[in-house]
Amino acid sequence: MPTDPVCKMEISEDTAEATVDYKGRTYYFCSEACKESFVKNPESFLRKTA
Ligand SMILES: [Zn+2]
């Protein structure tokens, strides 16, 4: 199950409120607010999860 990289919530692909394609991967978000946070600074969230 994918995880929202901003808030770490587990998201179903079917119920995700927002998705972003970044560097060939699709990220799923629980809300538009989380998506916007990610889009503003994707690397900061990806570094934390790596
Ligand atoms: Zn979220």
mmCIF file of the protein (N, C-alpha, C, O) and its ligand, coordinates in Angstrom:
data_MODEL
# 
_entry.id   MODEL 
# 
loop_
_entity.id 
_entity.type 
_entity.pdbx_number_of_molecules 
1 polymer     1 
2 non-polymer 1 
# 
_entity_poly.entity_id                      1 
_entity_poly.type                           'polypeptide(L)' 
_entity_poly.nstd_linkage                   no 
_entity_poly.nstd_monomer                   no 
_entity_poly.pdbx_seq_one_letter_code       MPTDPVCKMEISEDTAEATVDYKGRTYYFCSEACKESFVKNPESFLRKTA 
_entity_poly.pdbx_seq_one_letter_code_can   MPTDPVCKMEISEDTAEATVDYKGRTYYFCSEACKESFVKNPESFLRKTA 
_entity_poly.pdbx_strand_id                 A 
# 
loop_
_entity_poly_seq.entity_id 
_entity_poly_seq.num 
_entity_poly_seq.mon_id 
_entity_poly_seq.hetero 
1 1  MET n 
1 2  PRO n 
1 3  THR n 
1 4  ASP n 
1 5  PRO n 
1 6  VAL n 
1 7  CYS n 
1 8  LYS n 
1 9  MET n 
1 10 GLU n 
1 11 ILE n 
1 12 SER n 
1 13 GLU n 
1 14 ASP n 
1 15 THR n 
1 16 ALA n 
1 17 GLU n 
1 18 ALA n 
1 19 THR n 
1 20 VAL n 
1 21 ASP n 
1 22 TYR n 
1 23 LYS n 
1 24 GLY n 
1 25 ARG n 
1 26 THR n 
1 27 TYR n 
1 28 TYR n 
1 29 PHE n 
1 30 CYS n 
1 31 SER n 
1 32 GLU n 
1 33 ALA n 
1 34 CYS n 
1 35 LYS n 
1 36 GLU n 
1 37 SER n 
1 38 PHE n 
1 39 VAL n 
1 40 LYS n 
1 41 ASN n 
1 42 PRO n 
1 43 GLU n 
1 44 SER n 
1 45 PHE n 
1 46 LEU n 
1 47 ARG n 
1 48 LYS n 
1 49 THR n 
1 50 ALA n 
# 
loop_
_struct_asym.id 
_struct_asym.entity_id 
A 1 
B 2 
# 
loop_
_chem_comp.id 
_chem_comp.type 
_chem_comp.mon_nstd_flag 
ALA 'L-peptide linking' y 
ARG 'L-peptide linking' y 
ASN 'L-peptide linking' y 
ASP 'L-peptide linking' y 
CYS 'L-peptide linking' y 
GLU 'L-peptide linking' y 
GLY 'peptide linking'   y 
ILE 'L-peptide linking' y 
LEU 'L-peptide linking' y 
LYS 'L-peptide linking' y 
MET 'L-peptide linking' y 
PHE 'L-peptide linking' y 
PRO 'L-peptide linking' y 
SER 'L-peptide linking' y 
THR 'L-peptide linking' y 
TYR 'L-peptide linking' y 
VAL 'L-peptide linking' y 
ZN  non-polymer         . 
# 
_pdbx_entity_nonpoly.entity_id   2 
_pdbx_entity_nonpoly.name        ? 
_pdbx_entity_nonpoly.comp_id     ZN 
# 
_pdbx_nonpoly_scheme.asym_id         B 
_pdbx_nonpoly_scheme.entity_id       2 
_pdbx_nonpoly_scheme.mon_id          ZN 
_pdbx_nonpoly_scheme.ndb_seq_num     1 
_pdbx_nonpoly_scheme.pdb_seq_num     101 
_pdbx_nonpoly_scheme.auth_seq_num    101 
_pdbx_nonpoly_scheme.pdb_mon_id      ZN 
_pdbx_nonpoly_scheme.auth_mon_id     ZN 
_pdbx_nonpoly_scheme.pdb_strand_id   A 
_pdbx_nonpoly_scheme.pdb_ins_code    . 
# 
loop_
_atom_site.group_PDB 
_atom_site.id 
_atom_site.type_symbol 
_atom_site.label_atom_id 
_atom_site.label_alt_id 
_atom_site.label_comp_id 
_atom_site.label_asym_id 
_atom_site.label_entity_id 
_atom_site.label_seq_id 
_atom_site.pdbx_PDB_ins_code 
_atom_site.Cartn_x 
_atom_site.Cartn_y 
_atom_site.Cartn_z 
_atom_site.occupancy 
_atom_site.B_iso_or_equiv 
_atom_site.pdbx_formal_charge 
_atom_site.auth_seq_id 
_atom_site.auth_comp_id 
_atom_site.auth_asym_id 
_atom_site.auth_atom_id 
_atom_site.pdbx_PDB_model_num 
ATOM   1   N  N  . MET A 1 1  ? 0.855  -1.208 0.000   1.00 0.00 ? 1   MET A N  1 
ATOM   2   C  CA . MET A 1 1  ? 0.000  0.000  0.000   1.00 0.00 ? 1   MET A CA 1 
ATOM   3   C  C  . MET A 1 1  ? 0.883  1.248  0.000   1.00 0.00 ? 1   MET A C  1 
ATOM   4   O  O  . MET A 1 1  ? 1.822  1.332  0.792   1.00 0.00 ? 1   MET A O  1 
ATOM   5   N  N  . PRO A 1 2  ? 0.606  2.199  -0.855  1.00 0.00 ? 2   PRO A N  1 
ATOM   6   C  CA . PRO A 1 2  ? 1.438  3.408  -0.884  1.00 0.00 ? 2   PRO A CA 1 
ATOM   7   C  C  . PRO A 1 2  ? 1.256  4.255  0.376   1.00 0.00 ? 2   PRO A C  1 
ATOM   8   O  O  . PRO A 1 2  ? 0.235  4.183  1.060   1.00 0.00 ? 2   PRO A O  1 
ATOM   9   N  N  . THR A 1 3  ? 2.265  5.043  0.651   1.00 0.00 ? 3   THR A N  1 
ATOM   10  C  CA . THR A 1 3  ? 2.234  5.912  1.817   1.00 0.00 ? 3   THR A CA 1 
ATOM   11  C  C  . THR A 1 3  ? 2.325  7.367  1.371   1.00 0.00 ? 3   THR A C  1 
ATOM   12  O  O  . THR A 1 3  ? 3.118  7.719  0.496   1.00 0.00 ? 3   THR A O  1 
ATOM   13  N  N  . ASP A 1 4  ? 1.515  8.186  1.978   1.00 0.00 ? 4   ASP A N  1 
ATOM   14  C  CA . ASP A 1 4  ? 1.605  9.635  1.765   1.00 0.00 ? 4   ASP A CA 1 
ATOM   15  C  C  . ASP A 1 4  ? 2.946  10.109 2.319   1.00 0.00 ? 4   ASP A C  1 
ATOM   16  O  O  . ASP A 1 4  ? 3.183  10.019 3.523   1.00 0.00 ? 4   ASP A O  1 
ATOM   17  N  N  . PRO A 1 5  ? 3.836  10.620 1.441   1.00 0.00 ? 5   PRO A N  1 
ATOM   18  C  CA . PRO A 1 5  ? 5.173  10.978 1.931   1.00 0.00 ? 5   PRO A CA 1 
ATOM   19  C  C  . PRO A 1 5  ? 5.180  12.184 2.863   1.00 0.00 ? 5   PRO A C  1 
ATOM   20  O  O  . PRO A 1 5  ? 6.171  12.420 3.554   1.00 0.00 ? 5   PRO A O  1 
ATOM   21  N  N  . VAL A 1 6  ? 4.112  12.937 2.893   1.00 0.00 ? 6   VAL A N  1 
ATOM   22  C  CA . VAL A 1 6  ? 4.066  14.134 3.738   1.00 0.00 ? 6   VAL A CA 1 
ATOM   23  C  C  . VAL A 1 6  ? 3.658  13.770 5.160   1.00 0.00 ? 6   VAL A C  1 
ATOM   24  O  O  . VAL A 1 6  ? 4.355  14.129 6.109   1.00 0.00 ? 6   VAL A O  1 
ATOM   25  N  N  . CYS A 1 7  ? 2.550  13.067 5.324   1.00 0.00 ? 7   CYS A N  1 
ATOM   26  C  CA . CYS A 1 7  ? 2.046  12.778 6.665   1.00 0.00 ? 7   CYS A CA 1 
ATOM   27  C  C  . CYS A 1 7  ? 2.230  11.317 7.063   1.00 0.00 ? 7   CYS A C  1 
ATOM   28  O  O  . CYS A 1 7  ? 1.898  10.931 8.184   1.00 0.00 ? 7   CYS A O  1 
ATOM   29  N  N  . LYS A 1 8  ? 2.769  10.487 6.130   1.00 0.00 ? 8   LYS A N  1 
ATOM   30  C  CA . LYS A 1 8  ? 3.074  9.081  6.390   1.00 0.00 ? 8   LYS A CA 1 
ATOM   31  C  C  . LYS A 1 8  ? 1.844  8.200  6.533   1.00 0.00 ? 8   LYS A C  1 
ATOM   32  O  O  . LYS A 1 8  ? 1.950  7.049  6.957   1.00 0.00 ? 8   LYS A O  1 
ATOM   33  N  N  . MET A 1 9  ? 0.703  8.718  6.191   1.00 0.00 ? 9   MET A N  1 
ATOM   34  C  CA . MET A 1 9  ? -0.513 7.921  6.250   1.00 0.00 ? 9   MET A CA 1 
ATOM   35  C  C  . MET A 1 9  ? -0.510 6.912  5.108   1.00 0.00 ? 9   MET A C  1 
ATOM   36  O  O  . MET A 1 9  ? -0.064 7.226  4.005   1.00 0.00 ? 9   MET A O  1 
ATOM   37  N  N  . GLU A 1 10 ? -0.998 5.713  5.362   1.00 0.00 ? 10  GLU A N  1 
ATOM   38  C  CA . GLU A 1 10 ? -1.147 4.753  4.281   1.00 0.00 ? 10  GLU A CA 1 
ATOM   39  C  C  . GLU A 1 10 ? -2.375 5.106  3.465   1.00 0.00 ? 10  GLU A C  1 
ATOM   40  O  O  . GLU A 1 10 ? -3.447 5.379  4.005   1.00 0.00 ? 10  GLU A O  1 
ATOM   41  N  N  . ILE A 1 11 ? -2.195 5.096  2.138   1.00 0.00 ? 11  ILE A N  1 
ATOM   42  C  CA . ILE A 1 11 ? -3.246 5.545  1.229   1.00 0.00 ? 11  ILE A CA 1 
ATOM   43  C  C  . ILE A 1 11 ? -3.566 4.407  0.274   1.00 0.00 ? 11  ILE A C  1 
ATOM   44  O  O  . ILE A 1 11 ? -2.659 3.743  -0.228  1.00 0.00 ? 11  ILE A O  1 
ATOM   45  N  N  . SER A 1 12 ? -4.831 4.179  0.022   1.00 0.00 ? 12  SER A N  1 
ATOM   46  C  CA . SER A 1 12 ? -5.205 3.277  -1.062  1.00 0.00 ? 12  SER A CA 1 
ATOM   47  C  C  . SER A 1 12 ? -5.167 4.031  -2.379  1.00 0.00 ? 12  SER A C  1 
ATOM   48  O  O  . SER A 1 12 ? -5.566 5.193  -2.450  1.00 0.00 ? 12  SER A O  1 
ATOM   49  N  N  . GLU A 1 13 ? -4.684 3.362  -3.429  1.00 0.00 ? 13  GLU A N  1 
ATOM   50  C  CA . GLU A 1 13 ? -4.693 4.017  -4.736  1.00 0.00 ? 13  GLU A CA 1 
ATOM   51  C  C  . GLU A 1 13 ? -6.098 4.458  -5.136  1.00 0.00 ? 13  GLU A C  1 
ATOM   52  O  O  . GLU A 1 13 ? -6.266 5.440  -5.859  1.00 0.00 ? 13  GLU A O  1 
ATOM   53  N  N  . ASP A 1 14 ? -7.097 3.732  -4.663  1.00 0.00 ? 14  ASP A N  1 
ATOM   54  C  CA . ASP A 1 14 ? -8.468 4.041  -5.048  1.00 0.00 ? 14  ASP A CA 1 
ATOM   55  C  C  . ASP A 1 14 ? -9.039 5.240  -4.314  1.00 0.00 ? 14  ASP A C  1 
ATOM   56  O  O  . ASP A 1 14 ? -9.934 5.914  -4.824  1.00 0.00 ? 14  ASP A O  1 
ATOM   57  N  N  . THR A 1 15 ? -8.533 5.511  -3.125  1.00 0.00 ? 15  THR A N  1 
ATOM   58  C  CA . THR A 1 15 ? -9.135 6.570  -2.317  1.00 0.00 ? 15  THR A CA 1 
ATOM   59  C  C  . THR A 1 15 ? -8.237 7.792  -2.174  1.00 0.00 ? 15  THR A C  1 
ATOM   60  O  O  . THR A 1 15 ? -8.609 8.750  -1.496  1.00 0.00 ? 15  THR A O  1 
ATOM   61  N  N  . ALA A 1 16 ? -7.065 7.777  -2.797  1.00 0.00 ? 16  ALA A N  1 
ATOM   62  C  CA . ALA A 1 16 ? -6.178 8.931  -2.692  1.00 0.00 ? 16  ALA A CA 1 
ATOM   63  C  C  . ALA A 1 16 ? -6.885 10.186 -3.201  1.00 0.00 ? 16  ALA A C  1 
ATOM   64  O  O  . ALA A 1 16 ? -7.553 10.163 -4.234  1.00 0.00 ? 16  ALA A O  1 
ATOM   65  N  N  . GLU A 1 17 ? -6.726 11.275 -2.458  1.00 0.00 ? 17  GLU A N  1 
ATOM   66  C  CA . GLU A 1 17 ? -7.332 12.545 -2.856  1.00 0.00 ? 17  GLU A CA 1 
ATOM   67  C  C  . GLU A 1 17 ? -6.536 13.215 -3.962  1.00 0.00 ? 17  GLU A C  1 
ATOM   68  O  O  . GLU A 1 17 ? -7.081 14.003 -4.736  1.00 0.00 ? 17  GLU A O  1 
ATOM   69  N  N  . ALA A 1 18 ? -5.236 12.901 -4.040  1.00 0.00 ? 18  ALA A N  1 
ATOM   70  C  CA . ALA A 1 18 ? -4.379 13.563 -5.010  1.00 0.00 ? 18  ALA A CA 1 
ATOM   71  C  C  . ALA A 1 18 ? -3.201 12.664 -5.315  1.00 0.00 ? 18  ALA A C  1 
ATOM   72  O  O  . ALA A 1 18 ? -2.756 11.896 -4.461  1.00 0.00 ? 18  ALA A O  1 
ATOM   73  N  N  . THR A 1 19 ? -2.694 12.759 -6.537  1.00 0.00 ? 19  THR A N  1 
ATOM   74  C  CA . THR A 1 19 ? -1.487 12.032 -6.908  1.00 0.00 ? 19  THR A CA 1 
ATOM   75  C  C  . THR A 1 19 ? -0.546 12.974 -7.635  1.00 0.00 ? 19  THR A C  1 
ATOM   76  O  O  . THR A 1 19 ? -0.967 13.947 -8.261  1.00 0.00 ? 19  THR A O  1 
ATOM   77  N  N  . VAL A 1 20 ? 0.740  12.662 -7.536  1.00 0.00 ? 20  VAL A N  1 
ATOM   78  C  CA . VAL A 1 20 ? 1.761  13.432 -8.251  1.00 0.00 ? 20  VAL A CA 1 
ATOM   79  C  C  . VAL A 1 20 ? 2.733  12.439 -8.865  1.00 0.00 ? 20  VAL A C  1 
ATOM   80  O  O  . VAL A 1 20 ? 3.166  11.494 -8.204  1.00 0.00 ? 20  VAL A O  1 
ATOM   81  N  N  . ASP A 1 21 ? 3.074  12.651 -10.120 1.00 0.00 ? 21  ASP A N  1 
ATOM   82  C  CA . ASP A 1 21 ? 4.151  11.892 -10.748 1.00 0.00 ? 21  ASP A CA 1 
ATOM   83  C  C  . ASP A 1 21 ? 5.428  12.687 -10.598 1.00 0.00 ? 21  ASP A C  1 
ATOM   84  O  O  . ASP A 1 21 ? 5.515  13.836 -11.032 1.00 0.00 ? 21  ASP A O  1 
ATOM   85  N  N  . TYR A 1 22 ? 6.415  12.069 -9.983  1.00 0.00 ? 22  TYR A N  1 
ATOM   86  C  CA . TYR A 1 22 ? 7.683  12.763 -9.742  1.00 0.00 ? 22  TYR A CA 1 
ATOM   87  C  C  . TYR A 1 22 ? 8.821  11.797 -9.997  1.00 0.00 ? 22  TYR A C  1 
ATOM   88  O  O  . TYR A 1 22 ? 8.898  10.734 -9.381  1.00 0.00 ? 22  TYR A O  1 
ATOM   89  N  N  . LYS A 1 23 ? 9.703  12.172 -10.910 1.00 0.00 ? 23  LYS A N  1 
ATOM   90  C  CA . LYS A 1 23 ? 10.855 11.341 -11.259 1.00 0.00 ? 23  LYS A CA 1 
ATOM   91  C  C  . LYS A 1 23 ? 10.444 9.900  -11.569 1.00 0.00 ? 23  LYS A C  1 
ATOM   92  O  O  . LYS A 1 23 ? 11.095 8.954  -11.126 1.00 0.00 ? 23  LYS A O  1 
ATOM   93  N  N  . GLY A 1 24 ? 9.373  9.743  -12.324 1.00 0.00 ? 24  GLY A N  1 
ATOM   94  C  CA . GLY A 1 24 ? 8.982  8.424  -12.787 1.00 0.00 ? 24  GLY A CA 1 
ATOM   95  C  C  . GLY A 1 24 ? 8.223  7.585  -11.784 1.00 0.00 ? 24  GLY A C  1 
ATOM   96  O  O  . GLY A 1 24 ? 7.864  6.444  -12.075 1.00 0.00 ? 24  GLY A O  1 
ATOM   97  N  N  . ARG A 1 25 ? 7.970  8.139  -10.594 1.00 0.00 ? 25  ARG A N  1 
ATOM   98  C  CA . ARG A 1 25 ? 7.172  7.418  -9.598  1.00 0.00 ? 25  ARG A CA 1 
ATOM   99  C  C  . ARG A 1 25 ? 5.895  8.182  -9.344  1.00 0.00 ? 25  ARG A C  1 
ATOM   100 O  O  . ARG A 1 25 ? 5.848  9.403  -9.495  1.00 0.00 ? 25  ARG A O  1 
ATOM   101 N  N  . THR A 1 26 ? 4.845  7.451  -8.953  1.00 0.00 ? 26  THR A N  1 
ATOM   102 C  CA . THR A 1 26 ? 3.598  8.099  -8.579  1.00 0.00 ? 26  THR A CA 1 
ATOM   103 C  C  . THR A 1 26 ? 3.484  8.108  -7.067  1.00 0.00 ? 26  THR A C  1 
ATOM   104 O  O  . THR A 1 26 ? 3.644  7.077  -6.414  1.00 0.00 ? 26  THR A O  1 
ATOM   105 N  N  . TYR A 1 27 ? 3.206  9.277  -6.520  1.00 0.00 ? 27  TYR A N  1 
ATOM   106 C  CA . TYR A 1 27 ? 3.018  9.431  -5.075  1.00 0.00 ? 27  TYR A CA 1 
ATOM   107 C  C  . TYR A 1 27 ? 1.555  9.746  -4.808  1.00 0.00 ? 27  TYR A C  1 
ATOM   108 O  O  . TYR A 1 27 ? 0.892  10.448 -5.572  1.00 0.00 ? 27  TYR A O  1 
ATOM   109 N  N  . TYR A 1 28 ? 1.076  9.200  -3.694  1.00 0.00 ? 28  TYR A N  1 
ATOM   110 C  CA . TYR A 1 28 ? -0.340 9.339  -3.344  1.00 0.00 ? 28  TYR A CA 1 
ATOM   111 C  C  . TYR A 1 28 ? -0.467 10.169 -2.077  1.00 0.00 ? 28  TYR A C  1 
ATOM   112 O  O  . TYR A 1 28 ? 0.354  10.077 -1.165  1.00 0.00 ? 28  TYR A O  1 
ATOM   113 N  N  . PHE A 1 29 ? -1.513 10.977 -2.046  1.00 0.00 ? 29  PHE A N  1 
ATOM   114 C  CA . PHE A 1 29 ? -1.698 11.922 -0.929  1.00 0.00 ? 29  PHE A CA 1 
ATOM   115 C  C  . PHE A 1 29 ? -3.114 11.824 -0.391  1.00 0.00 ? 29  PHE A C  1 
ATOM   116 O  O  . PHE A 1 29 ? -4.073 11.574 -1.122  1.00 0.00 ? 29  PHE A O  1 
ATOM   117 N  N  . CYS A 1 30 ? -3.208 12.031 0.928   1.00 0.00 ? 30  CYS A N  1 
ATOM   118 C  CA . CYS A 1 30 ? -4.521 11.947 1.574   1.00 0.00 ? 30  CYS A CA 1 
ATOM   119 C  C  . CYS A 1 30 ? -5.350 13.194 1.310   1.00 0.00 ? 30  CYS A C  1 
ATOM   120 O  O  . CYS A 1 30 ? -6.573 13.171 1.455   1.00 0.00 ? 30  CYS A O  1 
ATOM   121 N  N  . SER A 1 31 ? -4.688 14.289 0.921   1.00 0.00 ? 31  SER A N  1 
ATOM   122 C  CA . SER A 1 31 ? -5.401 15.550 0.747   1.00 0.00 ? 31  SER A CA 1 
ATOM   123 C  C  . SER A 1 31 ? -4.636 16.451 -0.216  1.00 0.00 ? 31  SER A C  1 
ATOM   124 O  O  . SER A 1 31 ? -3.449 16.246 -0.471  1.00 0.00 ? 31  SER A O  1 
ATOM   125 N  N  . GLU A 1 32 ? -5.328 17.441 -0.740  1.00 0.00 ? 32  GLU A N  1 
ATOM   126 C  CA . GLU A 1 32 ? -4.679 18.439 -1.588  1.00 0.00 ? 32  GLU A CA 1 
ATOM   127 C  C  . GLU A 1 32 ? -3.600 19.188 -0.813  1.00 0.00 ? 32  GLU A C  1 
ATOM   128 O  O  . GLU A 1 32 ? -2.577 19.569 -1.383  1.00 0.00 ? 32  GLU A O  1 
ATOM   129 N  N  . ALA A 1 33 ? -3.822 19.398 0.477   1.00 0.00 ? 33  ALA A N  1 
ATOM   130 C  CA . ALA A 1 33 ? -2.838 20.124 1.283   1.00 0.00 ? 33  ALA A CA 1 
ATOM   131 C  C  . ALA A 1 33 ? -1.516 19.362 1.332   1.00 0.00 ? 33  ALA A C  1 
ATOM   132 O  O  . ALA A 1 33 ? -0.448 19.960 1.197   1.00 0.00 ? 33  ALA A O  1 
ATOM   133 N  N  . CYS A 1 34 ? -1.582 18.053 1.522   1.00 0.00 ? 34  CYS A N  1 
ATOM   134 C  CA . CYS A 1 34 ? -0.358 17.261 1.528   1.00 0.00 ? 34  CYS A CA 1 
ATOM   135 C  C  . CYS A 1 34 ? 0.301  17.296 0.155   1.00 0.00 ? 34  CYS A C  1 
ATOM   136 O  O  . CYS A 1 34 ? 1.523  17.413 0.061   1.00 0.00 ? 34  CYS A O  1 
ATOM   137 N  N  . LYS A 1 35 ? -0.470 17.200 -0.882  1.00 0.00 ? 35  LYS A N  1 
ATOM   138 C  CA . LYS A 1 35 ? 0.085  17.252 -2.231  1.00 0.00 ? 35  LYS A CA 1 
ATOM   139 C  C  . LYS A 1 35 ? 0.815  18.570 -2.450  1.00 0.00 ? 35  LYS A C  1 
ATOM   140 O  O  . LYS A 1 35 ? 1.923  18.584 -2.986  1.00 0.00 ? 35  LYS A O  1 
ATOM   141 N  N  . GLU A 1 36 ? 0.212  19.661 -2.045  1.00 0.00 ? 36  GLU A N  1 
ATOM   142 C  CA . GLU A 1 36 ? 0.829  20.972 -2.264  1.00 0.00 ? 36  GLU A CA 1 
ATOM   143 C  C  . GLU A 1 36 ? 2.127  21.104 -1.476  1.00 0.00 ? 36  GLU A C  1 
ATOM   144 O  O  . GLU A 1 36 ? 3.094  21.689 -1.962  1.00 0.00 ? 36  GLU A O  1 
ATOM   145 N  N  . SER A 1 37 ? 2.150  20.567 -0.271  1.00 0.00 ? 37  SER A N  1 
ATOM   146 C  CA . SER A 1 37 ? 3.387  20.590 0.502   1.00 0.00 ? 37  SER A CA 1 
ATOM   147 C  C  . SER A 1 37 ? 4.486  19.820 -0.224  1.00 0.00 ? 37  SER A C  1 
ATOM   148 O  O  . SER A 1 37 ? 5.634  20.260 -0.278  1.00 0.00 ? 37  SER A O  1 
ATOM   149 N  N  . PHE A 1 38 ? 4.123  18.676 -0.776  1.00 0.00 ? 38  PHE A N  1 
ATOM   150 C  CA . PHE A 1 38 ? 5.102  17.862 -1.490  1.00 0.00 ? 38  PHE A CA 1 
ATOM   151 C  C  . PHE A 1 38 ? 5.617  18.575 -2.738  1.00 0.00 ? 38  PHE A C  1 
ATOM   152 O  O  . PHE A 1 38 ? 6.821  18.610 -2.992  1.00 0.00 ? 38  PHE A O  1 
ATOM   153 N  N  . VAL A 1 39 ? 4.696  19.141 -3.510  1.00 0.00 ? 39  VAL A N  1 
ATOM   154 C  CA . VAL A 1 39 ? 5.066  19.792 -4.775  1.00 0.00 ? 39  VAL A CA 1 
ATOM   155 C  C  . VAL A 1 39 ? 6.002  20.974 -4.527  1.00 0.00 ? 39  VAL A C  1 
ATOM   156 O  O  . VAL A 1 39 ? 6.884  21.246 -5.342  1.00 0.00 ? 39  VAL A O  1 
ATOM   157 N  N  . LYS A 1 40 ? 5.818  21.668 -3.423  1.00 0.00 ? 40  LYS A N  1 
ATOM   158 C  CA . LYS A 1 40 ? 6.669  22.826 -3.120  1.00 0.00 ? 40  LYS A CA 1 
ATOM   159 C  C  . LYS A 1 40 ? 8.107  22.418 -2.871  1.00 0.00 ? 40  LYS A C  1 
ATOM   160 O  O  . LYS A 1 40 ? 9.036  23.146 -3.220  1.00 0.00 ? 40  LYS A O  1 
ATOM   161 N  N  . ASN A 1 41 ? 8.293  21.242 -2.260  1.00 0.00 ? 41  ASN A N  1 
ATOM   162 C  CA . ASN A 1 41 ? 9.657  20.825 -1.913  1.00 0.00 ? 41  ASN A CA 1 
ATOM   163 C  C  . ASN A 1 41 ? 9.743  19.305 -1.844  1.00 0.00 ? 41  ASN A C  1 
ATOM   164 O  O  . ASN A 1 41 ? 9.913  18.740 -0.764  1.00 0.00 ? 41  ASN A O  1 
ATOM   165 N  N  . PRO A 1 42 ? 9.626  18.642 -2.992  1.00 0.00 ? 42  PRO A N  1 
ATOM   166 C  CA . PRO A 1 42 ? 9.560  17.173 -2.977  1.00 0.00 ? 42  PRO A CA 1 
ATOM   167 C  C  . PRO A 1 42 ? 10.776 16.522 -2.336  1.00 0.00 ? 42  PRO A C  1 
ATOM   168 O  O  . PRO A 1 42 ? 10.645 15.546 -1.597  1.00 0.00 ? 42  PRO A O  1 
ATOM   169 N  N  . GLU A 1 43 ? 11.943 17.051 -2.612  1.00 0.00 ? 43  GLU A N  1 
ATOM   170 C  CA . GLU A 1 43 ? 13.156 16.387 -2.127  1.00 0.00 ? 43  GLU A CA 1 
ATOM   171 C  C  . GLU A 1 43 ? 13.200 16.308 -0.606  1.00 0.00 ? 43  GLU A C  1 
ATOM   172 O  O  . GLU A 1 43 ? 13.716 15.335 -0.057  1.00 0.00 ? 43  GLU A O  1 
ATOM   173 N  N  . SER A 1 44 ? 12.680 17.290 0.069   1.00 0.00 ? 44  SER A N  1 
ATOM   174 C  CA . SER A 1 44 ? 12.748 17.262 1.532   1.00 0.00 ? 44  SER A CA 1 
ATOM   175 C  C  . SER A 1 44 ? 11.930 16.105 2.089   1.00 0.00 ? 44  SER A C  1 
ATOM   176 O  O  . SER A 1 44 ? 12.308 15.512 3.099   1.00 0.00 ? 44  SER A O  1 
ATOM   177 N  N  . PHE A 1 45 ? 10.807 15.773 1.441   1.00 0.00 ? 45  PHE A N  1 
ATOM   178 C  CA . PHE A 1 45 ? 9.995  14.662 1.913   1.00 0.00 ? 45  PHE A CA 1 
ATOM   179 C  C  . PHE A 1 45 ? 10.599 13.328 1.503   1.00 0.00 ? 45  PHE A C  1 
ATOM   180 O  O  . PHE A 1 45 ? 10.542 12.357 2.258   1.00 0.00 ? 45  PHE A O  1 
ATOM   181 N  N  . LEU A 1 46 ? 11.178 13.280 0.309   1.00 0.00 ? 46  LEU A N  1 
ATOM   182 C  CA . LEU A 1 46 ? 11.745 12.013 -0.156  1.00 0.00 ? 46  LEU A CA 1 
ATOM   183 C  C  . LEU A 1 46 ? 12.988 11.655 0.637   1.00 0.00 ? 46  LEU A C  1 
ATOM   184 O  O  . LEU A 1 46 ? 13.247 10.478 0.891   1.00 0.00 ? 46  LEU A O  1 
ATOM   185 N  N  . ARG A 1 47 ? 13.751 12.647 1.025   1.00 0.00 ? 47  ARG A N  1 
ATOM   186 C  CA . ARG A 1 47 ? 14.957 12.365 1.796   1.00 0.00 ? 47  ARG A CA 1 
ATOM   187 C  C  . ARG A 1 47 ? 14.605 11.732 3.146   1.00 0.00 ? 47  ARG A C  1 
ATOM   188 O  O  . ARG A 1 47 ? 15.294 10.828 3.617   1.00 0.00 ? 47  ARG A O  1 
ATOM   189 N  N  . LYS A 1 48 ? 13.528 12.218 3.756   1.00 0.00 ? 48  LYS A N  1 
ATOM   190 C  CA . LYS A 1 48 ? 13.125 11.683 5.057   1.00 0.00 ? 48  LYS A CA 1 
ATOM   191 C  C  . LYS A 1 48 ? 12.692 10.226 4.975   1.00 0.00 ? 48  LYS A C  1 
ATOM   192 O  O  . LYS A 1 48 ? 12.900 9.456  5.913   1.00 0.00 ? 48  LYS A O  1 
ATOM   193 N  N  . THR A 1 49 ? 12.088 9.847  3.847   1.00 0.00 ? 49  THR A N  1 
ATOM   194 C  CA . THR A 1 49 ? 11.556 8.501  3.737   1.00 0.00 ? 49  THR A CA 1 
ATOM   195 C  C  . THR A 1 49 ? 12.593 7.526  3.199   1.00 0.00 ? 49  THR A C  1 
ATOM   196 O  O  . THR A 1 49 ? 12.407 6.315  3.317   1.00 0.00 ? 49  THR A O  1 
ATOM   197 N  N  . ALA A 1 50 ? 13.669 8.015  2.616   1.00 0.00 ? 50  ALA A N  1 
ATOM   198 C  CA . ALA A 1 50 ? 14.646 7.132  1.968   1.00 0.00 ? 50  ALA A CA 1 
ATOM   199 C  C  . ALA A 1 50 ? 15.484 6.376  2.994   1.00 0.00 ? 50  ALA A C  1 
ATOM   200 O  O  . ALA A 1 50 ? 16.355 5.590  2.621   1.00 0.00 ? 50  ALA A O  1 
HETATM 201 ZN ZN . ZN  B 2 .  ? -1.344 13.395 4.010   1.00 0.00 2 101 ZN  A ZN 1 
# 
